[in-house]
Amino acid sequence: MTADVQRSRILFVDNGNYSRSPAAEIIAGYKAAERNASHRFTFSSAGVIGKHVGGPADPRTVEECARRGYDLSSFICRQATQSVFGEFDRILAMDAQNLAVFKLARRAGDSAVVEPFDPDHEIPDPFYDGDGAFVRVIDMIEARIESLLSTH
């Protein structure tokens, strides 16, 4: 008989759920599966704003992730609602602005812990910085996901 394992429910957030947080969600799922740890985690992502809701991730994110073996082809962007504070254990924000928004939105009694995705570095929004920025951002996300999974 095996013991039930408590799943850690993690939400990755950024401004529009268009580049960084979708990549983090998909990469985390792939990396957990590689470690045979998928049963220990639930990963999702959402954005502060609803500009991209219902649409796909940024094509440059999809392309860079595909180049590395991660499939975002069926990803659909979504906006965070107040319910995420009860649905997830941890809400990991890509940058200080997103962190501040989610800390302000968190109400007393909400169970989710809101913290930086990477406590040592902000994950910059690559949207306006060209294709090379997407390579660097995905590098940063991959490295941090490895670290997150190693500590759980």
Secondary structure, DSSP 4 states (H G I P E B T S, - for coil): -PPPPPPEEEEEEESSSSSHHHHHHHHHHHHHHHTT-GGGEEEEEEESS-TTTTSPPPHHHHHHHHHTT---TT----B--TTHHHH-SEEEESSHHHHHHHHHHPPTT---EEEESSSS------TTS-HHHHHHHHHHHHHHHHHHHHT-
